[in-house]
Every structure is written in C-alpha cells, then in structure tokens.
C-alpha cells in the first residue's frame, strides 16, 4: 500500500490522537489514524484512564491567567510559557468540544469537575471496560468514521521521511511494510514509559522494579521518529507522572491503579531499608514516586505513620482510600504498639527509627521542618506528627504512568527543530509532548488535558490549508 490520499496522518489512537483526528476531519481534512494494536478495544493509557481533565488540580474552566500561574508554580518556571498559555486558553473550549462530540462529562467536585462518564471509582484494582476512557474512545472512533476518516489497526509507524510536499510514514503491518504519505503528521503515541531501556537511561536504574501503571504501549517510537527529522526534545527526560502503591502492586494487578498511598506518604515519613528518610514528603506522591524511582532499589522504601494518619483524611479521604482497601486487596501493612516494635517488624534498627520519628515530631513542634535532612516542607501537604499508637509501616512500590519529557512543540502544536523553527508538516500532541510538566520537583500539569494540544494541532493544520 503506497498512498497519498491523506492530508493528515495521526500516529496513535489515544485521546489526544483521536481529538486531533476528529477535529481535523471536522475542518475538512482527509484523515487516517495509525494504531499499532489489532484489538478493537486496544489497551493504552487513554482506554484505562479514570478520566479527569484538570490543569494542576484545577478546573480547565477556571480563569486563564490563574491556570497559567498554577502551571508556573507547580513546575517552578520549567513549563514553556507559550504552550502552557495555549492549553490554559483552549482547555475550556476542549471541554465544550467533547460535549458536542457526545461525550458526557461529570462533575465530582474539587478538581474533578470534568470527568469522563460513566465514572468507575469503587474498590481496588483496574476496571475500565465500558467506563470513562473506553466509552469516550468508542464515541470518537464512531465520529471519525462518520466524517470519512479511517483508523488502521495493526499499523505500526516505524519511520518518517520529509519530502517535497509532506511527510512519508513507513508502517509495519501483518502483510508487510507499507508507506503512507500526507501533508501533515501528528505524533500522539504517548511517551516512552513502556520502553525499559529508555526508562533505565533517563528515569530509574531499575525499571523492572517499578510498577507498570499504564497500558504498556507507549514505547517511545514517536519520540525516536521525530528526532530522526531533527526534532528537539526537552533537556530533561527524567520526570514522570506516577503514584505510590503498597509493595505487592509490583506483581498484583488488584493493587493498582487504586488504592494509592500518596496521601499517607505525604502526611508521614518515607524511609529506606536503613531507616533513613529518602526525600521531602511535603511535595507529595508524584515527587516521591520520582525520588524513589531514582534509588538503587525502588522497592526498598516504607511509609511510617500512626493511627491518626490512618484514620484521618490521609488514610480515608480518597474516594478509593488505602484504609481499608490496601489490606482488603491483599497488601502488607505492619502494625505495632511502639516504634521500636515496628522497627523490628520491618528489619530496621529500633534506635534508628525511634530517633528519626522523634526528630521529625520535634521539628513539627518547633516549626523547624526545613532544618531536617532532607528538609521537609509543610505546604501544600501538611506534616502530621507520628504519636498515636498503634503505629504502622507500609512497604511500598513506585508506579510509572506516563513520562513528562518529550518532543518540543510551540503553542500551535508544531514540532520544533534544534534551532527553534517548526519542522514542516510535523505536529505532536498528548503525552509524547514535553515542556509542560516537570521541573525540579516533578510538577504535574495534567494528563488528559494534553488532548488540548491535539485540538490545536488540527486547527493549525486546517489553517495552513485555508
């Protein structure tokens, strides 16, 4: 199959790719989506998502300037100003566009103001069939077909080649190799979290000890292919979006994506096998996940906390809380009447753990948390004292959902080269894009909201054809 009968080729059938494809078709473009899986309900992050659209845990319909400030704050100035502004500006419009596509959004309160429906938020483990992302993708695929677009399953993009009037995409299919050609290509294949060699090179010395909290399909092909055309990538590829789970989640799928242990970890302390704190818990679970992933043994850490934390908002405040789901789903939770006894249960010298907990408690009382080593902040996550027996130790694992670093694009979703100029005809969207999450403490911008970049890519493409 050698064809030039397309104006837009989208690589990847996730939410960002399907938004780009539908919007481009809506604007009169001939579109084909390449999806490497052969399954009708192909599994990847967008399929199994819980479905919340947010910008730094804020409604995408909030004031544009407020959203930009939120992004700047959480990434500590790391995010590209033009891109964060573009997403903040277009987020509200994306929500309305999704509704117009027939996709229902539910308001669950707090930052969950725009959640794909029907919502699945009960019990432990992963449930996706017929919920949230699965239903949204089915609707977007049906809409694309009505608009004359195509989705080619079992078609893996393997290389890109610039030519005089567009880009050639070489694809691998069960029948052999083929080449498609289009004036524009949108790379939307979701990052590189499923590529252990890349994760080892950029994120963790032991990727096999990270819970693979994702669909298993994002292997960095889009990043590689874009680089082959001279695309720039973010200078920092080492941050990821992920969470903390009980240790057995490494080989027990019933223990991810829920319950997660982020809130408990951020309220108490996280120690390594020697009983030493490993990072500033006050930055929250996403940062702790990154810090733990960088350790020689990402499976060697434990959360220490007390009954007040376990029975309070950190333990019970989530809609799928660790208390009681961790134990109910088969996770390990050590309990003791004293810190010394607890130390014995986890193999840490009792005096070491007693000293660490006492030092932590004293710092809370004296307001000197920043003098601890490592320092501990008390905002945005409050440090809770560890004083109320019984005391708990939860051995944990860190889980990777999607990478934050990636292809550099501008506010119009155009892929930029090493000099900062757009590569003709090449666009990127979704989690394969970098420069909007990250920073020194792994600031999280939001996952699904990156579908906004797909909307922008399609509109830029259509504008160039006008």
Kinemage of the C-alpha trace (Angstrom):
@kinemage 1
@onewidth
@group {chain A} dominant
@subgroup {mainchain}
@vectorlist {calphas} color= white
{ca unk a 1} P 0.000 0.000 0.000
{ca unk a 2} L 1.518 3.247 -1.156
{ca unk a 3} L -0.906 6.128 -0.873
{ca unk a 4} L -1.018 9.893 -0.963
{ca unk a 5} L -4.759 10.020 -0.383
{ca unk a 6} L -4.497 11.647 3.045
{ca unk a 7} L -3.969 15.174 4.209
{ca unk a 8} L -3.360 14.218 7.846
{ca unk a 9} L -1.848 11.095 9.378
{ca unk a 10} L -2.218 10.723 13.138
{ca unk a 11} L 0.140 8.276 14.853
{ca unk a 12} L -1.622 6.838 17.890
{ca unk a 13} L -5.280 6.245 18.677
{ca unk a 14} L -5.387 7.619 22.212
{ca unk a 15} L -7.439 10.557 23.400
{ca unk a 16} L -5.015 13.181 22.039
{ca unk a 17} L -4.733 11.436 18.681
{ca unk a 18} L -8.472 10.931 18.328
{ca unk a 19} L -9.192 14.543 19.262
{ca unk a 20} L -6.683 15.686 16.630
{ca unk a 21} L -8.122 13.327 14.027
{ca unk a 22} L -11.748 14.271 14.624
{ca unk a 23} L -11.098 17.989 14.755
{ca unk a 24} L -9.054 17.839 11.544
{ca unk a 25} L -11.792 15.832 9.795
{ca unk a 26} L -14.391 18.245 11.117
{ca unk a 27} L -12.405 21.032 9.469
{ca unk a 28} L -12.436 19.263 6.116
{ca unk a 29} L -9.189 17.270 6.168
{ca unk a 30} L -8.817 13.680 4.927
{ca unk a 31} L -7.530 11.836 7.981
{ca unk a 32} L -6.147 8.415 8.815
{ca unk a 33} L -5.174 7.218 12.311
{ca unk a 34} L -2.440 4.609 12.676
{ca unk a 35} L -2.915 2.341 15.681
{ca unk a 36} L -0.375 -0.442 16.173
{ca unk a 37} L -2.714 -2.699 18.159
{ca unk a 38} L -5.012 -5.045 16.268
{ca unk a 39} L -7.630 -5.118 19.040
{ca unk a 40} L -10.899 -3.217 18.744
{ca unk a 41} L -10.550 -2.135 22.385
{ca unk a 42} L -6.803 -1.608 22.139
{ca unk a 43} L -5.322 -1.098 25.609
{ca unk a 44} L -3.312 2.016 26.446
{ca unk a 45} L -3.481 4.841 28.981
{ca unk a 46} L -6.443 6.644 27.442
{ca unk a 47} L -8.507 3.453 27.484
{ca unk a 48} L -7.927 2.697 31.166
{ca unk a 49} L -7.920 6.277 32.446
{ca unk a 50} L -10.115 7.372 35.343
{ca unk a 51} L -10.935 10.311 33.126
{ca unk a 52} L -10.298 13.598 34.948
{ca unk a 53} L -9.419 16.695 32.913
{ca unk a 54} L -7.603 19.253 35.069
{ca unk a 55} L -4.758 21.760 34.942
{ca unk a 56} L -2.622 21.375 38.048
{ca unk a 57} L -5.620 20.047 40.001
{ca unk a 58} L -7.776 22.990 38.904
{ca unk a 59} L -10.825 23.038 36.642
{ca unk a 60} L -9.916 23.740 32.994
{ca unk a 61} L -12.756 26.263 33.007
{ca unk a 62} L -11.008 28.428 35.607
{ca unk a 63} L -9.593 31.832 34.657
{ca unk a 64} L -6.873 31.554 32.024
{ca unk a 65} L -4.361 33.668 33.944
{ca unk a 66} L -4.992 31.663 37.102
{ca unk a 67} L -4.316 28.434 35.238
{ca unk a 68} L -1.078 29.799 33.792
{ca unk a 69} L 0.045 30.785 37.285
{ca unk a 70} L -0.818 27.297 38.510
{ca unk a 71} L 1.364 25.730 35.840
{ca unk a 72} L 4.244 28.107 36.516
{ca unk a 73} L 4.016 27.379 40.237
{ca unk a 74} L 3.879 23.589 40.065
{ca unk a 75} L 6.696 23.340 37.505
{ca unk a 76} L 8.684 26.125 39.221
{ca unk a 77} L 9.014 28.006 35.939
{ca unk a 78} L 10.010 24.963 33.886
{ca unk a 79} L 6.972 24.825 31.577
{ca unk a 80} L 7.085 26.560 28.194
{ca unk a 81} L 5.186 29.809 28.651
{ca unk a 82} L 3.623 29.766 25.173
{ca unk a 83} L 2.427 26.171 25.438
{ca unk a 84} L 1.024 26.431 28.951
{ca unk a 85} L -0.799 29.607 27.937
{ca unk a 86} L -2.221 27.918 24.843
{ca unk a 87} L -3.520 24.930 26.822
{ca unk a 88} L -4.944 27.158 29.566
{ca unk a 89} L -6.726 29.230 26.947
{ca unk a 90} L -8.106 26.288 24.970
{ca unk a 91} L -8.978 23.973 27.868
{ca unk a 92} L -12.478 25.372 28.315
{ca unk a 93} L -13.077 25.065 24.572
{ca unk a 94} L -11.927 21.426 24.595
{ca unk a 95} L -14.481 20.619 27.296
{ca unk a 96} L -17.279 22.058 25.171
{ca unk a 97} L -15.966 20.337 22.040
{ca unk a 98} L -16.046 16.971 23.821
{ca unk a 99} L -19.619 17.572 24.900
{ca unk a 100} L -20.514 18.462 21.308
{ca unk a 101} L -18.964 15.133 20.279
{ca unk a 102} L -21.492 13.384 22.514
{ca unk a 103} L -19.068 12.660 25.342
{ca unk a 104} L -20.581 13.039 28.791
{ca unk a 105} L -18.561 14.817 31.486
{ca unk a 106} L -19.462 14.505 35.167
{ca unk a 107} L -18.686 16.965 37.970
{ca unk a 108} L -17.464 15.102 41.073
{ca unk a 109} L -16.374 18.248 42.898
{ca unk a 110} L -12.947 19.612 43.928
{ca unk a 111} L -10.730 19.405 40.834
{ca unk a 112} L -12.792 16.559 39.369
{ca unk a 113} L -15.115 18.992 37.601
{ca unk a 114} L -14.774 17.351 34.192
{ca unk a 115} L -14.637 13.563 34.401
{ca unk a 116} L -15.334 11.166 31.539
{ca unk a 117} L -18.500 9.199 32.186
{ca unk a 118} L -19.647 6.719 33.225
{ca unk a 119} L -17.329 7.047 36.212
{ca unk a 120} L -15.635 3.984 37.754
{ca unk a 121} L -14.460 4.833 41.279
{ca unk a 122} L -15.082 1.859 43.537
{ca unk a 123} L -12.922 -0.854 45.058
{ca unk a 124} L -9.315 -1.762 44.329
{ca unk a 125} L -7.715 -2.683 41.025
{ca unk a 126} L -8.318 -1.691 37.413
{ca unk a 127} L -11.792 -1.595 35.883
{ca unk a 128} L -12.174 0.101 32.517
{ca unk a 129} L -14.458 -1.837 30.138
{ca unk a 130} L -17.487 0.336 29.415
{ca unk a 131} L -16.311 3.228 31.564
{ca unk a 132} L -14.709 6.680 31.146
{ca unk a 133} L -11.912 6.496 28.582
{ca unk a 134} L -13.175 3.332 26.932
{ca unk a 135} L -16.563 4.852 26.144
{ca unk a 136} L -15.063 8.188 25.059
{ca unk a 137} L -12.728 6.470 22.591
{ca unk a 138} L -15.549 4.402 21.128
{ca unk a 139} L -17.550 7.567 20.559
{ca unk a 140} L -14.611 9.408 18.972
{ca unk a 141} L -13.884 6.482 16.664
{ca unk a 142} L -17.520 6.348 15.558
{ca unk a 143} L -17.486 10.093 14.938
{ca unk a 144} L -14.302 9.855 12.888
{ca unk a 145} L -15.822 7.210 10.636
{ca unk a 146} L -18.917 9.363 10.111
{ca unk a 147} L -16.610 12.168 8.989
{ca unk a 148} L -14.931 9.929 6.446
{ca unk a 149} L -11.779 9.323 8.465
{ca unk a 150} L -10.079 5.969 8.903
{ca unk a 151} L -8.410 4.119 11.736
{ca unk a 152} L -5.938 1.460 10.625
{ca unk a 153} L -5.418 -1.123 13.350
{ca unk a 154} L -2.349 -3.314 13.256
{ca unk a 155} L -0.383 -0.481 11.628
{ca unk a 156} L 2.781 0.471 13.487
{ca unk a 157} L 4.600 3.601 12.323
{ca unk a 158} L 8.327 2.832 12.139
{ca unk a 159} L 9.889 5.796 10.345
{ca unk a 160} L 9.226 9.265 8.966
{ca unk a 161} L 10.697 10.912 5.909
{ca unk a 162} L 10.347 14.534 4.837
{ca unk a 163} L 9.742 15.113 1.140
{ca unk a 164} L 8.871 17.977 -1.129
{ca unk a 165} L 5.175 18.170 -0.316
{ca unk a 166} L 4.743 16.451 3.034
{ca unk a 167} L 5.890 13.511 5.132
{ca unk a 168} L 6.095 9.832 4.301
{ca unk a 169} L 5.240 7.377 7.076
{ca unk a 170} L 6.578 3.843 6.781
{ca unk a 171} L 4.346 1.384 8.598
{ca unk a 172} L 4.617 -2.275 9.554
{ca unk a 173} L 1.520 -4.423 9.072
{ca unk a 174} L 0.871 -8.155 9.239
{ca unk a 175} L 1.066 -8.268 5.440
{ca unk a 176} L 4.409 -6.470 5.306
{ca unk a 177} L 5.730 -2.936 5.065
{ca unk a 178} L 3.820 -0.061 3.535
{ca unk a 179} L 4.217 3.678 3.064
{ca unk a 180} L 1.601 6.352 3.532
{ca unk a 181} L 2.057 9.972 2.618
{ca unk a 182} L 0.368 13.093 3.938
{ca unk a 183} L 0.894 16.811 4.026
{ca unk a 184} L 0.825 16.716 7.847
{ca unk a 185} L 1.617 14.135 10.523
{ca unk a 186} L 0.576 14.325 14.179
{ca unk a 187} L 2.646 12.220 16.568
{ca unk a 188} L 0.464 11.183 19.504
{ca unk a 189} L 1.789 7.838 20.701
{ca unk a 190} L 2.020 8.645 24.400
{ca unk a 191} L 5.619 8.872 25.613
{ca unk a 192} L 8.131 6.136 26.459
{ca unk a 193} L 7.115 4.643 29.820
{ca unk a 194} L 6.788 1.134 28.350
{ca unk a 195} L 10.348 1.176 26.963
{ca unk a 196} L 12.525 -0.198 29.765
{ca unk a 197} L 15.770 0.742 28.058
{ca unk a 198} L 14.684 4.376 27.789
{ca unk a 199} L 13.328 4.376 31.345
{ca unk a 200} L 16.653 2.989 32.541
{ca unk a 201} L 18.556 5.643 30.600
{ca unk a 202} L 16.508 8.595 31.843
{ca unk a 203} L 14.421 7.720 34.910
{ca unk a 204} L 15.440 4.734 37.027
{ca unk a 205} L 18.408 2.371 37.338
{ca unk a 206} L 15.934 -0.468 37.936
{ca unk a 207} L 12.855 -0.119 35.688
{ca unk a 208} L 11.956 -3.739 36.384
{ca unk a 209} L 11.274 -2.663 39.983
{ca unk a 210} L 8.699 -0.044 39.004
{ca unk a 211} L 5.010 -0.886 38.836
{ca unk a 212} L 3.965 -0.522 35.211
{ca unk a 213} L 0.875 1.585 35.911
{ca unk a 214} L -0.050 2.109 32.265
{ca unk a 215} L -1.363 0.416 29.166
{ca unk a 216} L 2.023 -0.952 28.109
{ca unk a 217} L 2.010 0.518 24.599
{ca unk a 218} L 3.984 3.782 24.804
{ca unk a 219} L 7.473 2.705 23.752
{ca unk a 220} L 8.965 5.994 22.563
{ca unk a 221} L 8.582 5.377 18.831
{ca unk a 222} L 7.156 8.826 18.175
{ca unk a 223} L 9.994 10.477 20.055
{ca unk a 224} L 12.556 8.481 18.092
{ca unk a 225} L 10.932 9.183 14.731
{ca unk a 226} L 10.590 12.899 15.430
{ca unk a 227} L 14.250 13.090 16.417
{ca unk a 228} L 15.180 11.430 13.140
{ca unk a 229} L 13.724 14.501 11.412
{ca unk a 230} L 15.716 16.854 13.627
{ca unk a 231} L 13.107 17.485 16.315
{ca unk a 232} L 14.172 18.988 19.604
{ca unk a 233} L 13.338 17.154 22.819
{ca unk a 234} L 13.196 18.612 26.287
{ca unk a 235} L 16.541 18.876 28.032
{ca unk a 236} L 15.157 16.858 30.931
{ca unk a 237} L 13.570 13.458 30.229
{ca unk a 238} L 13.790 12.075 33.758
{ca unk a 239} L 10.434 13.080 35.259
{ca unk a 240} L 7.268 11.039 35.100
{ca unk a 241} L 3.723 11.038 36.389
{ca unk a 242} L 3.145 8.183 38.816
{ca unk a 243} L 1.982 7.193 42.279
{ca unk a 244} L 2.931 5.158 45.323
{ca unk a 245} L 1.314 1.808 45.979
{ca unk a 246} L 1.690 -0.966 48.504
{ca unk a 247} L 4.715 -3.089 47.580
{ca unk a 248} L 2.751 -6.107 46.351
{ca unk a 249} L 1.415 -3.976 43.487
{ca unk a 250} L 4.623 -4.877 41.641
{ca unk a 251} L 3.079 -8.267 40.837
{ca unk a 252} L -0.557 -7.958 41.933
{ca unk a 253} L -2.770 -6.077 39.476
{ca unk a 254} L -5.532 -5.828 42.076
{ca unk a 255} L -3.435 -3.226 43.909
{ca unk a 256} L -3.181 -0.619 41.118
{ca unk a 257} L -4.207 1.946 39.953
{ca unk a 258} L -6.127 2.115 43.238
{ca unk a 259} L -5.635 2.219 46.144
{ca unk a 260} L -2.656 4.559 46.108
{ca unk a 261} L -0.624 5.544 49.150
{ca unk a 262} L 0.363 9.102 48.170
{ca unk a 263} L -1.587 10.926 50.864
{ca unk a 264} L -0.367 8.663 53.663
{ca unk a 265} L 3.241 9.040 52.491
{ca unk a 266} L 2.942 12.823 52.271
{ca unk a 267} L 1.478 13.022 55.781
{ca unk a 268} L 4.083 10.782 57.444
{ca unk a 269} L 7.655 9.857 56.557
{ca unk a 270} L 9.170 7.598 53.902
{ca unk a 271} L 12.311 5.659 54.848
{ca unk a 272} L 14.739 3.365 53.063
{ca unk a 273} L 15.912 -0.062 54.235
{ca unk a 274} L 18.398 1.576 56.636
{ca unk a 275} L 15.719 3.674 58.292
{ca unk a 276} L 16.689 6.995 56.666
{ca unk a 277} L 14.202 9.423 55.144
{ca unk a 278} L 14.608 9.491 51.378
{ca unk a 279} L 13.039 12.814 50.217
{ca unk a 280} L 10.855 15.759 51.157
{ca unk a 281} L 7.442 14.193 51.680
{ca unk a 282} L 5.752 17.593 51.559
{ca unk a 283} L 5.983 17.728 47.757
{ca unk a 284} L 3.512 14.855 47.562
{ca unk a 285} L 3.236 11.468 45.955
{ca unk a 286} L 4.242 12.293 42.391
{ca unk a 287} L 7.532 13.817 43.500
{ca unk a 288} L 8.124 10.972 45.975
{ca unk a 289} L 7.496 8.454 43.194
{ca unk a 290} L 10.200 10.109 41.098
{ca unk a 291} L 12.641 10.327 44.006
{ca unk a 292} L 12.146 6.673 44.915
{ca unk a 293} L 12.479 5.533 41.294
{ca unk a 294} L 15.967 7.056 41.218
{ca unk a 295} L 17.134 4.973 44.196
{ca unk a 296} L 19.270 1.876 43.577
{ca unk a 297} L 16.384 -0.232 44.884
{ca unk a 298} L 12.973 1.363 44.244
{ca unk a 299} L 11.331 -1.486 46.172
{ca unk a 300} L 13.268 -0.762 49.364
{ca unk a 301} L 11.130 2.015 50.868
{ca unk a 302} L 8.465 2.062 53.593
{ca unk a 303} L 5.939 4.625 54.857
{ca unk a 304} L 5.873 5.179 58.643
{ca unk a 305} L 2.707 6.677 60.148
{ca unk a 306} L 0.302 6.409 63.061
{ca unk a 307} L -3.337 5.741 63.814
{ca unk a 308} L -4.312 9.412 63.452
{ca unk a 309} L -2.987 9.461 59.885
{ca unk a 310} L -4.534 6.107 59.037
{ca unk a 311} L -7.972 7.050 60.343
{ca unk a 312} L -7.765 10.686 59.178
{ca unk a 313} L -8.025 12.302 55.733
{ca unk a 314} L -4.676 10.868 54.512
{ca unk a 315} L -5.856 7.319 55.095
{ca unk a 316} L -9.564 7.635 54.373
{ca unk a 317} L -10.036 10.848 52.397
{ca unk a 318} L -9.689 9.431 48.890
{ca unk a 319} L -12.731 8.026 47.097
{ca unk a 320} L -10.805 4.711 46.930
{ca unk a 321} L -8.773 5.045 50.136
{ca unk a 322} L -5.841 2.932 51.296
{ca unk a 323} L -7.761 2.425 54.540
{ca unk a 324} L -9.239 -0.182 54.236
{ca unk a 325} L -8.551 -1.171 50.595
{ca unk a 326} L -4.827 -1.970 50.975
{ca unk a 327} L -5.459 -4.771 53.440
{ca unk a 328} L -8.683 -5.914 51.804
{ca unk a 329} L -6.874 -6.331 48.462
{ca unk a 330} L -4.001 -8.302 49.999
{ca unk a 331} L -1.361 -5.652 50.664
{ca unk a 332} L 1.035 -5.748 53.591
{ca unk a 333} L 0.527 -3.354 56.494
{ca unk a 334} L 2.657 -3.798 59.639
{ca unk a 335} L 1.141 -2.662 62.947
{ca unk a 336} L 2.789 -2.300 66.359
{ca unk a 337} L 2.167 -0.656 69.715
{ca unk a 338} L 5.569 1.069 69.741
{ca unk a 339} L 8.036 2.491 67.238
{ca unk a 340} L 10.714 0.062 68.498
{ca unk a 341} L 8.425 -2.906 67.894
{ca unk a 342} L 7.530 -1.566 64.463
{ca unk a 343} L 11.218 -1.295 63.580
{ca unk a 344} L 11.663 -4.959 64.368
{ca unk a 345} L 8.847 -5.922 62.028
{ca unk a 346} L 10.495 -4.179 59.062
{ca unk a 347} L 14.120 -5.013 59.861
{ca unk a 348} L 15.284 -1.511 60.798
{ca unk a 349} L 17.435 -0.876 63.922
{ca unk a 350} L 14.932 0.182 66.618
{ca unk a 351} L 17.018 3.094 67.898
{ca unk a 352} L 17.453 4.429 64.360
{ca unk a 353} L 13.704 4.513 63.701
{ca unk a 354} L 12.952 5.951 67.144
{ca unk a 355} L 15.457 8.750 66.540
{ca unk a 356} L 14.081 9.561 63.074
{ca unk a 357} L 10.492 9.711 64.302
{ca unk a 358} L 11.422 11.767 67.384
{ca unk a 359} L 13.443 14.226 65.300
{ca unk a 360} L 10.523 14.580 62.893
{ca unk a 361} L 7.969 15.121 65.664
{ca unk a 362} L 10.194 17.680 67.402
{ca unk a 363} L 10.643 19.588 64.136
{ca unk a 364} L 6.871 19.820 63.722
{ca unk a 365} L 6.535 21.187 67.275
{ca unk a 366} L 9.374 23.686 66.832
{ca unk a 367} L 8.471 24.753 63.304
{ca unk a 368} L 11.891 23.658 62.041
{ca unk a 369} L 10.923 21.086 59.419
{ca unk a 370} L 13.156 22.809 56.884
{ca unk a 371} L 16.161 22.011 59.069
{ca unk a 372} L 15.647 18.266 58.766
{ca unk a 373} L 17.825 16.267 56.421
{ca unk a 374} L 16.355 16.048 53.874
{ca unk a 375} L 14.316 19.216 54.545
{ca unk a 376} L 10.572 18.852 54.889
{ca unk a 377} L 8.080 21.453 53.673
{ca unk a 378} L 4.693 21.857 55.327
{ca unk a 379} L 2.868 23.250 52.299
{ca unk a 380} L 0.998 22.249 50.216
{ca unk a 381} L 0.954 18.955 52.159
{ca unk a 382} L 0.733 19.131 55.941
{ca unk a 383} L 3.197 17.130 58.023
{ca unk a 384} L 1.358 15.043 60.610
{ca unk a 385} L 3.096 14.017 63.850
{ca unk a 386} L 3.582 10.298 64.456
{ca unk a 387} L 2.470 9.868 68.073
{ca unk a 388} L -0.824 7.995 68.267
{ca unk a 389} L -0.477 4.230 68.782
{ca unk a 390} L -0.753 1.842 67.132
{ca unk a 391} L 1.961 2.672 64.621
{ca unk a 392} L 2.096 1.456 61.027
{ca unk a 393} L 4.653 0.596 58.377
{ca unk a 394} L 3.566 0.115 54.762
{ca unk a 395} L 6.227 -1.270 52.402
{ca unk a 396} L 5.686 0.486 49.080
{ca unk a 397} L 6.423 0.429 45.389
{ca unk a 398} L 6.548 3.329 42.975
{ca unk a 399} L 4.471 3.213 39.823
{ca unk a 400} L 5.019 4.938 36.483
{ca unk a 401} L 2.000 6.008 34.428
{ca unk a 402} L 3.449 8.301 31.775
{ca unk a 403} L 6.604 10.222 31.051
{ca unk a 404} L 6.743 14.024 31.263
{ca unk a 405} L 9.669 14.836 28.986
{ca unk a 406} L 9.391 14.567 25.238
{ca unk a 407} L 9.045 16.350 21.908
{ca unk a 408} L 9.211 20.148 21.934
{ca unk a 409} L 6.232 21.895 20.341
{ca unk a 410} L 5.082 25.504 20.208
{ca unk a 411} L 1.690 26.987 21.052
{ca unk a 412} L 0.323 25.762 17.714
{ca unk a 413} L 1.476 22.171 18.341
{ca unk a 414} L 4.170 22.424 15.654
{ca unk a 415} L 7.231 20.287 16.353
{ca unk a 416} L 10.315 22.460 16.652
{ca unk a 417} L 13.816 21.621 15.489
{ca unk a 418} L 17.032 22.203 17.412
{ca unk a 419} L 17.105 25.850 16.334
{ca unk a 420} L 13.544 26.509 17.471
{ca unk a 421} L 11.984 26.527 13.996
{ca unk a 422} L 8.950 24.402 13.033
{ca unk a 423} L 9.592 21.231 11.061
{ca unk a 424} L 7.262 21.492 8.043
{ca unk a 425} L 4.194 19.311 8.394
{ca unk a 426} L 5.140 17.725 11.720
{ca unk a 427} L 2.997 18.111 14.851
{ca unk a 428} L 2.758 16.357 18.211
{ca unk a 429} L 0.121 16.068 20.938
{ca unk a 430} L -0.610 14.342 24.224
{ca unk a 431} L 1.962 12.733 26.491
{ca unk a 432} L 4.590 12.474 23.767
{ca unk a 433} L 4.958 16.262 24.153
{ca unk a 434} L 7.408 17.615 26.724
{ca unk a 435} L 7.998 21.042 28.186
{ca unk a 436} L 4.757 21.432 30.098
{ca unk a 437} L 5.196 19.024 33.040
{ca unk a 438} L 8.313 18.581 35.131
{ca unk a 439} L 10.749 20.917 36.781
{ca unk a 440} L 12.968 20.253 39.813
{ca unk a 441} L 10.205 18.528 41.790
{ca unk a 442} L 8.350 16.710 39.003
{ca unk a 443} L 5.486 19.197 38.803
{ca unk a 444} L 2.378 17.593 37.334
{ca unk a 445} L 0.341 19.625 34.862
{ca unk a 446} L -2.300 17.047 33.988
{ca unk a 447} L -2.624 14.068 31.676
{ca unk a 448} L -5.849 14.076 29.682
{ca unk a 449} L -5.838 17.850 29.299
{ca unk a 450} L -2.928 17.404 26.879
{ca unk a 451} L -5.584 16.362 24.376
{ca unk a 452} L -5.989 20.126 24.027
{ca unk a 453} L -2.725 20.060 22.075
{ca unk a 454} L -4.393 17.662 19.630
{ca unk a 455} L -7.166 20.181 19.135
{ca unk a 456} L -4.573 22.894 18.497
{ca unk a 457} L -2.645 20.691 16.046
{ca unk a 458} L -5.747 20.024 13.961
{ca unk a 459} L -6.702 23.705 13.858
{ca unk a 460} L -3.183 24.765 12.886
{ca unk a 461} L -3.167 22.195 10.074
{ca unk a 462} L -6.543 23.331 8.781
{ca unk a 463} L -5.475 26.981 8.911
{ca unk a 464} L -2.458 26.252 6.724
{ca unk a 465} L -4.789 24.729 4.096
{ca unk a 466} L -7.170 27.679 4.034
